[in-house]
Amino acid sequence: MSYLVLARKWRPRSFGELVGQQHVLRALVNALNSNRVHHAFLFTGTRGVGKTTISRILAKSLNCERGVSAEPCGQCGACQEIDAGRFVDLLEVDAASRTKVDDTREMLDNVQYSPARGRYKIYLIDEVHMLSTHSFNALLKTLEEPPPHVKFLLATTDPQKLPVTVLSRCLQFNLKRLTPALILKRLVEIADAEKIEHEPEALRLVAKAAQGSMRDGLSLLDQAIAFAGNRLSAADMRSMLGTIEQTHVIDLIDALAARDGKRLLAHVAELDERSPDYHGVLADIAATLQRVALMQAVADMPAEEGEDTEALNRFVQLFTPEEVQLNYQIALTGRRDLDLAPDSRNGFEMTMLRMLAFQPARDGAAETPAGSTRPRVAAAPASSSAPSANTRLTQPAPAQSIATQPTSTQPAAKIAMPNPGAVGEDWACIVSQLNLQGGASTLASHCSLLGREGARVRLLLDRAGEQFRRPVIEDKLVQALCAYFGEAVKIDIQLEEEAKVDLDTPARRQQVHAQDQLRAARASIDTDPNVQAMRDIFGATVQPDSVKPN
């Protein structure tokens, strides 16, 4: 007897055996139990998530000799013939190989005849989006008003290609990708039933590689058994899949955090000895950075099974959110461009070096990666030429918007702060001299100065900048203010109780300035003699949204 692959051998034969897709099963079970079954169903979703399987179980439920039920017996002749794929009244059509209108007309010629064996004649059309436009037109009328003994079950991986006229005639169910946890649970059950020894990590790697497809997971399990025999180890699965241990990813990111180019390239050379799939390595790096970004945004983010929580917590402290986002984007771009590189290793090395080269400067000074021969410029001591705090408190500077601040190679003069408790100093002028970047700059631009009381600077934050109020960003703002005042200060940020149009913040000033420029540009266009001539002669009009200030 020929070998039956696991994906076919362990195909679910009832709704109770299905893994996931509970939102679809609930609707179908309720429809079958209440005898309110629509004449046309459309199942959509990516490969291997159960579209054809659900269709066949639904066909059994409708034709079971014991009656229409959500629990077909599986013992009667109709159920067994459907499981074996030889039930005469279940017509499975592969639309990818029968796209012509003549094929559709031939299929519909027998719609009017009663079923020969079962209760309903069921047309299961797989990859229905492959039908031609003429085929869809030939199907429409029958799909809308079929005979009472006919049911249509349509399946597709690309519902966007279906005409709206077809979608409107069907009940549509979108099947979701299965989570790695669900796939892993099913793989463990099947491996135990097949008496295959396995390490937990081995099946976890297979479940992750399935990418949400149960059929892909079972096919990979078949391949793993052929590769490793009756004992599946994590090392064998990594060799088969071309994946690497998580420790290698951690080592690469650790070298990146230390900005140690020599150590980074040494890890790449060590990694290359294992002949990995570099697409997969970059995907693992991106996945790790994504977890770090989540943990930075949500402090109590629950850990996932198998992840190195200690390393992730270390990366949360070593990287700023901006660095994590930048490296994540570089990993995605590098993965996309990997096939264009002279070879995979060169492309991977350049991606990692790009992460190293584009790291934002820390502590306000340009940094050089460790191991580089490029000289580093030492920063001048802050106390050598900086004016004292008392000098800054007695020398006010004129108020200017951020957009109009002068630039100079000379150190900028410090802006006077009010006496303790005073209010009204121009916060925009202070912000312009703090050299803030990223989220810290945005947070500061959405604040207004309430006053300074000793070492405490009181700020009022408008609601538009509330999303940037995070401990990491506030720490950057505090460091910049300490450097500016030449002494340790703390900030007290209060959130405005309700949105105020007149709240004076640098961001509001920039917005008002931009609006003034736009109004001036529109007025200039309206008064332009050439534009007026075009209006008078040709009846032309100016689209307001097309006018942009210089």
N, C-alpha and C positions, 0 to 999 in steps of 0.2 A: 504493500500500500504506500502511495506517495506521501511525502511529508506535508503536513498542513501548517502553514506559517502561523505564528502566534496571533497576528492581527485578525486572522479569520477564525482560528480555533477558539479564541476567547472573545469573539464579537458578542456583545450583549443580546440576549434573546427575549428580554422583557424590560419594561420600564424600570423595574426594581433593580436590575443589574447595571443600569446606566450610571456613569460617573459624571457628576456635575449637571449643568443645564437644567437646574430645578425650575427656573422661570418658564421654560418650554414645557417640561413635563407636567407642571401644575395645570397649565391651560389645556393640554391634550387630555389629561386624566379627567378633568371636570367636564370637558366636551363629550367624552365617551360615556361617562357615567350618567350624564343627563340626556344622552342621545341627541345632542345638538352639534353634529359634526358638519363642518363646512365642506363644500364640494371641491375647494382648491386651497392647498397649503404651499407656502414658499418657505423653505429652510435655507438660511444664508449663514455664512461663516467661513473661516479659513479651513485649510485641509485638515482632515483627521479629527474633527471635533464631534462627529456623530450625525451628520445630516442624513446619509443613506441609511445608517443603522436605525435612527428614529423612524424614518419612512417605512422601513420593513416591519418594525414592531407595530406601527400604526396599521399597516396592511394586515398583519395577523389579528390585531384587535378587531378590525372591521369584518374579517372573514372567518373568525374562529367558529367552529361548528357548534360550540356551546353558547353562542350569542355574542353580540357586540359588548365588549367589556374592556376596561383598562388593564385587565390581567388575563391575557390569552392563555389557554391551557397548555399549549406547547406539545400536546399529546395527540391531538386529532390529526386527520389527514391533511387538512388545509394548513395548519401550523407547521407540520413537518415538511410539507412541500415548499412552503415559503422559505423556511430555514435552509432547505437544500437548493433553493434557487430554481425550482421547476414547477412552480404553481402557474397554471395556464392563464389565470385571470389577473396575474400581476405582470404587467408589461414594463420591463425596465429598458429605457431608451437612453443611449449615450448621445446627447445633443452635439458633442464635439465631432462625432463621425457621421452624424445625420443632420447636416445643417440646411440642406436644400428644401425648398418648398414642396417638391414632389414627395420627399420622405415624410414630411408632416401630413400631407394629404393622404398618403397611403396609411399612415398610422390612424388617422381619424375616420377612415372608411368603415372601420368595424365598431365605432363608438355606439352606433344605434342598436347593435345586437346585445341581447342579454348575456350576462356572464355564463360561461359553460360549467363552472365548477363551484364557484363561491357565491357569496352574497353580493359583492361589489366587483366591478371591473376597475382595476386601479392602474393608472398610468404614472409611472415613476420616471421623470425626465431629469437626468443628472446633467450638471453644467449647462443649464437651460439658457444661460446668457450667450452661448455659442450659436444659437439659432439665428438665421438670417432675418432681415426685416420682413420679407415676404412670408417666411415661416410663421413669424409672430402674428402677422395679419391673418393668416389662414387659421391660426389657433384661437384667435380672440373670441369669436362668437361661441364656439363650443366651450371655451373656458368660462364664459360668463353664464351660459345656460345649458349645462350638460344634462343628459338624461339622468333620471334619479338613481340609476344603478352604476354611475361612473363617478370616480374620485380622481383628482389630479394631485400628485405630490411632486413639487418642483424643488430642485436643489441647485445652489450656485455658490461659487466663491466670489463672485463679482456682481452684486445686485445693481450697481450703478449703471451697468450696461443694459438692464432690462427696460423696455418701454414703460412709461407711466401707465399706459392702458392695461398692461399685464399686472403691474403691481396693485392697481386698484381693484382687481378681480380676485385677489388672493389674500388669505390671512398670512401675514409675514412674521416669521420668528427668526431672530438673530441669535445664533449660537455663539457663545463666548469661548475664547481661548481657555484651556484648562490650566489651573495653577500648578506649579511644580509639585506642591504638596499632594494634590489629588492624583497626579500622574505617578508619583513615588508610591503612594499607598496602593495603587492598582498593580504596579510593577512588583511590589513585595508580595502581594497575594498570588500573582501568577508565578513568580519564581519559587515560592514555597510549594505551590501546587505541582509545579514541574520538577520539584526536588533538585533545584539548582542552588548550591551554596553561594553565598554572596556576602560581601562586606556592605554595611549600610551606606558608606560613602560612594561605593561603586554604583549602586542604583540611583543615588542622589545625582551623580554626574550624568547618568543616562536621562533621568527625568528633566534635568536642566537643559540638556542638549535637544530634547524633544520640542522645545519652544512652543508649548501650549497644545501640541497635537498628540492625542493618545495613540493614533496609528503610527506616527513617527516614533513614539516611545517604544511601542511593541516591536517595530522593525529594527530599531537600534538594539533592543534586548536580544532579538534573534541574531543580529550581527555579533553582539558581545558573546553569546554562547558559542557561536562558530569560532570566534577569535580566541577565547580563553577556556573553552571547555565547560565543565560542570562546576567550576569555581570562579566566581567573578571577584576580582580584586580591584581596588581603586587605582593601583598603578597600571594594570592592564587597560582599564577604561580610559585613563588619561592617554596612554599610548595609542589606543584605537581612535579616540576622538581628537587627538592632537591638542589636548588641553594641558595645562600645567597646574602644579600645586599652588594654592593660595599664597604660600610663603614667598614664592617668587614675585608675585604681584606686590606683596607688602614690601619686599626688599627694594623693588624699583621705586615705589612711591617714597620710601624712607630716604633713598639717595636723592630723590627729587626735592624732598623737604629740606635736606641738608645742603642742597645746591652743590653737590659733590659730583662733578662731571666724570672724574676718573672712576669713582665707585659705580656710577650709573652705567658706564660703558662696560665695566667688568661684569656687572650683572647681566647685561645684554649678551655678552660673549658666552657666559655660563649657560644662559637660557638657550642660545643657539645650538648648543651641543645636544639638546633634547629634540631638535627638529620640530618646534611647536608650530601650531597654526597661528601666525601673527595677527590675523583678523580676530581670532578668539582671544588672544592676549590683550589686544587693545579694547575689546569688548569687556574683558574682566577688569581692566583698569578703569574704564568708564563706569562700570557698575559699582566698583568700590568708591570712586569719587562721588557717585550719586548718593550712596549711603552716607558718606561724610557730610554732604550738603544737607541731607534730611536731618541728621543728628545735630548739625549747627542750627537749623531752623527750629527744631523741636527737641528740647533737651531730654525728655523722657521717651524718646523713640524706642519701641521694643526691638530687641535683637532678633535677627532671623537665624534659623537653624544652620549651624555649620560655619557661621561667620566669626572672624577674629575680633571680638568686641574690644579687647585691649588695644589692638593696633588702630582700630577705627577711632577710639577715644583719643589716642595720641595724635592722629591726623587732624582731629577737630581742633586741637590746640596749636598744631604746627602750621596749619594753613588758614588764611583768612577766607571768608566766603567768596571774595573776588577771585582769589587764586584757584579755588576749587572749581568755580564756574569756567574760568579760562582754560584750565587743564582738561576739564571735561569736554569742552568744545574742540580743543586741539586733538584729543583722542578720537572724537567722532570724525573730524576732518581727515585725520591721518588714516583711519580705517577705510574711508571712502577712496582715498588717493593711493592706497597701498599697491593696487594692481598697476599703477602707472610708474612705480619706482623701478630702477634697474633690477633689483631683486627684493624679496620680502624683508630680509634682514636690514638692508640699507634703508628701505622705507620706514621700518620700525625705529631704527636708530635715529633717523632724522626727525621723526615724530617726538621721540623722547628729548632730543636736543632742542627741539622747538619749545617744548614745555620749559626746559631749563633756561633758554635764552629770553623768553618772554615773561619770566616771573616779575611781578611788580616789585619796585624797590621798597625795602623795609627801613624803618626808622628815618625816613626822609632822605636817605643817601642812596646813590646808585651802587648796587652790589655786584660783585664779580663772582661767578661760580667758582667753587673750590677747585683747585688744580689748574686754574687758568693762569697764563703768564701776563695777562693784561694788567697794568698797574691800577691800583685803587687810589682814588683821591681822598685824602683824609679831610674830614669836616673840621672847620675851625671851631675852637671852644666857644660855647655859647656866652660865656662871661667876658670874653676879651673885648668885644666891641658893642655888646648889647646895652642899651640904656637901662637904667635902674627902673624898678617899678614906680618909684615916686616921680621920676621924670615923665613917665608915660601918663601918670595921673594928672599932670598939670599942663600937658601940651596937646590940646584938641586938634583934630584935623578936619578939613571940610568934608561934608557928606557927599559921597558919590555912589552911583550904582556899580554893581560888580562888572557890568558890561563896559563901563567907561574908565575902569581903573588903569592908570598908566603903568607900563611895563618898563623895567630898567634893570641893568646888570648890577646896579648898586643896591646894597641892602635897603629895604624899605623902612621908612621912619615908622615907629610904633604909634598906634592911635591911642589917644588919651581915653582912659576909662573913667567913669563917674566915681565920685566919692561913694563910700559904702552907703548903700540904700538908695542912691540916686538912680533915676530912670531917664532914658531919652538919648543915650549915646548911640551913635550910628553903628549898629552891629554889622552891616554890610561891609564897611571899611575894614573891620576886624577880620571877618571871614576871608576877605580877599587876600590877606597876608598870612593865613594859616597854612597854605600849601596843602590843602586837603584834597583827597581824590576819592572817587567811588562813592560808596554809601555814606561815608562820613561827611563828604562835601554836600551831598544831598540833604542829609539830616540838618547840618548847620544852616543851609540856605532856607530851610522851612522854619527856622526859629526866629524869635524876636527877643531882644535883650530886655529883661525886666530890671536888672541891676546887679551890683556886686556887693556882698556883705563879707568883708574879710577875705577868706580863702574860698568863699562859695560864690559861684556865678549862677544867677537865676535866669533861666530861659523859659520862654513860652513857645510851645510847639503847636503849629497849626495842624489840623486833622489830615491834610493832604500828605504830611510827612510822617504820620504815625507808623506806617509800615516799615520805616527805616530805623525805628527805635529798637535797637538790639544791643545787648551788652558789649559785643565785640566792636560795634561801630561807635558806641558812646565812649569806650576806652580810647579809641583813636582821637576822638574830639578832645578828650581830657588831656591826652599827651600833647596835642598841638597847642592847647591853651596854656599848659604848663611851660612849654618852650617859649611861647609868646610873652608871658608875664615874667618869666625867669624865676618862678617859684611854684610850689605845689598848689594846685587849686582843685576844687571839686565842682561839679555841675549839678544843678537841681533843675530838672526839666519837668515843666508842668504842661499838661495837654489842655488846649483851649476847650472850654465847656461846650461851646457851639461855634460853628463856622462864622468868622468875622471877615467881612469884605475889607475892612479898613486895617486889618492887622498888618503891620509893617515888617515884612520879612524880605531877605534878598530875593527869594523866589518870586514873591509878589511884585517886587520892583522890576525884575526881568520880564515878567509877564506883562506888566503895564507898559514897559518900554517897547516890547515887541508889538503890542497893540497900537501904540502911538505911531510906530514906524509903518505898520500896515495901513493905518488911516491916512498917514501922509502920502504913502504910495498910491492909494486909491484916489486921493484928492488930486495928486499930480496927473494921474491918468485922465481923470474927468475934465481937467482944465487944459489938457494938451490940445493944441489947435489941430493937429493931424487926426486925433481921435474924434474931435468934434466934426471935422470935415467928412470922415468916414460915416459918422452917424447921419449927417444931413444928406449925403449923396446916396449912400447904399442902405441906409436904415440899419446900420450895424449896432450891435449891443456888446457891452463888456461884461464878461462873466466875472462876478466879484471874487470867486474862489481861485481864479487864475492869476490874480494880482499878488505878487510876492515882493516884499521889500528887498533892496539890494543887500 
